[in-house]
Amino acid sequence: LELSLLDNGTNAFNFNFSHCLLKFRDNSGQFRDDPLFNFEDQQFYNTVLLNGNTEFMDTRDSDFRIGETSDALDGADPLSALGVPLDILGNSRTILPDIGAYEFVPED
């Protein structure tokens, strides 16, 4: 999933990323001084893991379950997880929820 942030100045532009893992590369330095990409600004980015290890199982096969060393482990907002107590596969997310649609479940 790609996301572009562009404030054209004509409408109210509000966003907030909270308790998430973001991948971002700015190889050309195009966004270096852009306040929308200041990942240390708590107004826009609250408890964000930047460029962390996702350790998805198999992205080529659209398997976005996370592995046991993923930085997404236990990183979701526990209060928000109460509103969505099950992950996409029906696993509980009420105790130390993981970031994303899938809760890590060790394989037997």
Backbone as CSV, one residue per row, in Angstrom:
resi,resn,N_x,N_y,N_z,CA_x,CA_y,CA_z,C_x,C_y,C_z
1,LEU,0.850,-1.172,0.000,0.000,0.000,0.000,0.888,1.223,0.000
2,GLU,0.630,2.121,-0.887,1.352,3.384,-0.920,0.423,4.508,-0.539
3,LEU,1.002,5.530,0.062,0.239,6.680,0.512,1.041,7.922,0.203
4,SER,0.372,8.926,-0.318,1.010,10.203,-0.571,0.255,11.273,0.204
5,LEU,0.983,12.139,0.868,0.379,13.229,1.628,0.667,14.534,0.900
6,LEU,-0.384,15.219,0.510,-0.237,16.479,-0.212,-1.291,17.452,0.291
7,ASP,-0.845,18.528,0.883,-1.749,19.566,1.369,-1.812,20.662,0.311
8,ASN,-2.953,20.748,-0.374,-3.083,21.771,-1.419,-3.507,23.122,-0.862
9,GLY,-3.742,23.197,0.452,-4.033,24.468,1.101,-5.455,24.963,0.960
10,THR,-6.297,24.275,0.190,-7.650,24.766,-0.013,-8.669,24.136,0.928
11,ASN,-8.395,22.965,1.459,-9.305,22.284,2.379,-8.577,21.945,3.669
12,ALA,-9.334,21.729,4.732,-8.721,21.302,5.986,-8.044,19.960,5.750
13,PHE,-6.805,19.832,6.158,-6.032,18.606,5.956,-5.619,18.077,7.306
14,ASN,-6.270,17.034,7.743,-5.989,16.456,9.047,-5.713,14.972,8.894
15,PHE,-4.695,14.494,9.576,-4.414,13.068,9.599,-3.660,12.748,10.879
16,ASN,-3.683,11.489,11.255,-2.947,11.033,12.422,-2.697,9.543,12.289
17,PHE,-1.443,9.158,12.357,-1.072,7.749,12.394,-0.728,7.421,13.836
18,SER,-1.361,6.388,14.366,-1.140,6.023,15.760,-0.933,4.521,15.887
19,HIS,0.094,4.150,16.634,0.385,2.738,16.894,0.434,1.942,15.593
20,CYS,1.325,2.348,14.710,1.438,1.646,13.434,2.904,1.552,13.019
21,LEU,3.123,0.737,12.029,4.450,0.550,11.473,4.437,1.115,10.057
22,LEU,5.313,2.085,9.791,5.380,2.718,8.476,6.744,2.479,7.850
23,LYS,6.733,2.208,6.567,7.970,2.128,5.784,8.046,3.400,4.957
24,PHE,9.191,4.070,5.008,9.338,5.314,4.258,10.782,5.458,3.797
25,ARG,10.928,5.767,2.527,12.235,6.058,1.961,12.134,7.355,1.169
26,ASP,13.086,8.216,1.380,13.151,9.474,0.638,14.564,9.603,0.075
27,ASN,14.900,8.727,-0.836,16.259,8.662,-1.376,16.710,9.968,-2.010
28,SER,15.795,10.712,-2.597,16.158,11.963,-3.274,16.146,13.168,-2.332
29,GLY,15.643,13.008,-1.114,15.554,14.125,-0.175,14.415,15.074,-0.477
30,GLN,13.495,14.654,-1.312,12.374,15.491,-1.733,11.497,15.936,-0.567
31,PHE,11.372,15.103,0.465,10.458,15.400,1.575,11.195,15.825,2.847
32,ARG,12.478,16.079,2.748,13.312,16.378,3.917,12.751,17.506,4.769
33,ASP,12.292,18.576,4.175,11.797,19.736,4.929,10.279,19.854,4.900
34,ASP,9.598,18.803,4.484,8.135,18.817,4.413,7.564,18.431,5.780
35,PRO,6.847,19.343,6.446,6.332,19.041,7.786,5.352,17.867,7.814
36,LEU,4.748,17.524,6.689,3.834,16.383,6.663,4.578,15.060,6.831
37,PHE,5.869,15.071,6.605,6.675,13.860,6.722,7.666,13.951,7.879
38,ASN,7.334,14.767,8.876,8.143,14.855,10.095,7.625,13.786,11.061
39,PHE,8.233,12.618,11.018,7.737,11.474,11.782,7.932,11.616,13.291
40,GLU,8.571,12.681,13.714,8.719,12.941,15.146,7.632,13.874,15.670
41,ASP,6.793,14.389,14.794,5.704,15.284,15.183,4.543,14.459,15.733
42,GLN,4.361,14.516,17.054,3.333,13.712,17.726,1.911,14.090,17.314
43,GLN,1.733,15.264,16.744,0.401,15.655,16.258,-0.039,14.746,15.114
44,PHE,0.897,14.324,14.297,0.587,13.488,13.137,0.983,12.025,13.321
45,TYR,2.049,11.787,14.067,2.612,10.442,14.195,2.795,10.101,15.671
46,ASN,1.886,9.293,16.199,1.900,8.927,17.613,2.233,7.440,17.747
47,THR,3.331,7.150,18.411,3.772,5.770,18.627,3.867,5.027,17.289
48,VAL,4.684,5.572,16.407,4.892,5.006,15.083,6.264,4.350,15.025
49,LEU,6.300,3.137,14.521,7.567,2.454,14.283,7.947,2.708,12.829
50,LEU,9.009,3.443,12.612,9.406,3.825,11.263,10.459,2.852,10.737
51,ASN,10.145,2.253,9.596,11.050,1.332,8.906,11.455,0.141,9.763
52,GLY,10.525,-0.318,10.584,10.791,-1.490,11.407,10.677,-2.784,10.609
53,ASN,11.029,-3.856,11.245,10.975,-5.178,10.643,9.543,-5.700,10.679
54,THR,8.932,-5.875,9.521,7.566,-6.405,9.484,7.545,-7.914,9.648
55,GLU,8.496,-8.575,9.074,8.583,-10.034,9.033,7.260,-10.675,8.609
56,PHE,6.747,-10.228,7.470,5.551,-10.857,6.910,5.914,-12.264,6.438
57,MET,4.974,-13.171,6.517,5.227,-14.570,6.154,5.632,-14.726,4.688
58,ASP,4.803,-14.247,3.747,5.102,-14.408,2.322,4.317,-13.380,1.514
59,THR,4.895,-12.214,1.320,4.193,-11.141,0.612,3.913,-11.495,-0.843
60,ARG,4.771,-12.307,-1.452,4.530,-12.702,-2.850,3.254,-13.523,-2.986
61,ASP,2.864,-14.191,-1.896,1.645,-14.995,-1.898,0.532,-14.306,-1.089
62,SER,0.679,-12.994,-0.875,-0.289,-12.183,-0.112,-0.547,-12.720,1.290
63,ASP,0.487,-13.273,1.920,0.390,-13.761,3.301,1.063,-12.731,4.202
64,PHE,0.254,-11.845,4.769,0.775,-10.753,5.587,0.699,-11.043,7.085
65,ARG,0.603,-12.302,7.450,0.738,-12.649,8.862,2.167,-12.320,9.283
66,ILE,2.340,-11.975,10.548,3.662,-11.572,11.022,4.347,-12.722,11.750
67,GLY,5.669,-12.659,11.741,6.472,-13.668,12.417,6.802,-13.271,13.839
68,GLU,7.478,-14.162,14.534,7.726,-13.979,15.964,8.754,-12.897,16.294
69,THR,9.504,-12.399,15.310,10.445,-11.308,15.576,10.013,-9.994,14.920
70,SER,8.780,-9.920,14.469,8.270,-8.703,13.841,8.203,-7.567,14.860
71,ASP,8.547,-6.366,14.423,8.421,-5.187,15.288,6.960,-4.824,15.553
72,ALA,6.040,-5.439,14.814,4.611,-5.179,15.010,4.050,-5.905,16.241
73,LEU,4.806,-6.847,16.783,4.319,-7.600,17.943,4.022,-6.675,19.117
74,ASP,2.854,-6.833,19.681,2.426,-6.122,20.898,2.448,-4.593,20.762
75,GLY,2.442,-4.066,19.531,2.578,-2.629,19.347,1.300,-1.861,19.081
76,ALA,0.169,-2.554,18.994,-1.092,-1.855,18.720,-1.607,-1.168,19.983
77,ASP,-2.513,-0.242,19.806,-3.133,0.464,20.929,-4.134,-0.473,21.605
78,PRO,-3.895,-0.856,22.857,-4.783,-1.808,23.533,-6.230,-1.323,23.631
79,LEU,-6.440,-0.031,23.824,-7.812,0.476,23.931,-8.538,0.390,22.584
80,SER,-7.847,0.701,21.505,-8.457,0.579,20.179,-8.749,-0.870,19.848
81,ALA,-7.875,-1.765,20.285,-8.063,-3.189,20.002,-9.321,-3.736,20.673
82,LEU,-9.736,-3.130,21.755,-10.973,-3.581,22.404,-12.176,-3.361,21.493
83,GLY,-12.103,-2.355,20.628,-13.178,-2.092,19.673,-13.192,-3.088,18.518
84,VAL,-12.060,-3.715,18.291,-11.933,-4.750,17.256,-11.202,-5.909,17.928
85,PRO,-11.922,-6.700,18.720,-11.262,-7.695,19.579,-10.727,-8.933,18.860
86,LEU,-11.058,-9.097,17.573,-10.571,-10.255,16.830,-9.818,-9.796,15.587
87,ASP,-8.772,-10.527,15.233,-8.065,-10.192,13.999,-8.819,-10.748,12.803
88,ILE,-8.261,-10.608,11.628,-8.926,-10.995,10.391,-9.203,-12.501,10.300
89,LEU,-8.457,-13.282,11.099,-8.658,-14.733,11.117,-9.460,-15.205,12.331
90,GLY,-9.906,-14.255,13.154,-10.701,-14.607,14.329,-9.901,-14.826,15.593
91,ASN,-8.607,-14.489,15.591,-7.774,-14.616,16.786,-7.977,-13.411,17.696
92,SER,-7.959,-13.655,18.996,-8.160,-12.578,19.965,-7.032,-11.558,19.903
93,ARG,-7.407,-10.260,20.028,-6.424,-9.179,20.083,-6.606,-8.335,21.352
94,THR,-7.180,-8.914,22.378,-7.513,-8.115,23.555,-6.371,-8.003,24.562
95,ILE,-5.359,-8.854,24.479,-4.212,-8.765,25.394,-2.954,-8.570,24.553
96,LEU,-2.262,-7.465,24.748,-1.061,-7.124,23.989,-1.259,-7.312,22.482
97,PRO,-2.162,-6.539,21.895,-2.451,-6.703,20.468,-1.276,-6.292,19.587
98,ASP,-1.195,-6.942,18.444,-0.157,-6.644,17.465,-0.664,-5.597,16.477
99,ILE,0.261,-4.869,15.879,-0.079,-3.901,14.847,-0.509,-4.658,13.596
100,GLY,-1.585,-4.210,12.986,-2.007,-4.781,11.717,-3.236,-5.652,11.817
101,ALA,-3.565,-6.284,10.718,-4.789,-7.087,10.618,-4.645,-8.471,11.228
102,TYR,-3.386,-8.910,11.439,-3.153,-10.269,11.927,-2.460,-10.260,13.277
103,GLU,-2.984,-11.023,14.188,-2.351,-11.248,15.489,-1.381,-12.419,15.327
104,PHE,-0.174,-12.274,15.869,0.795,-13.375,15.765,0.295,-14.561,16.594
105,VAL,0.295,-15.717,15.969,-0.069,-16.963,16.640,1.046,-17.959,16.326
106,PRO,1.753,-18.428,17.361,2.821,-19.401,17.101,2.272,-20.652,16.445
107,GLU,3.029,-21.156,15.460,2.596,-22.373,14.803,2.979,-23.570,15.653
108,ASP,2.131,-24.575,15.636,2.392,-25.786,16.438,3.425,-26.662,15.786
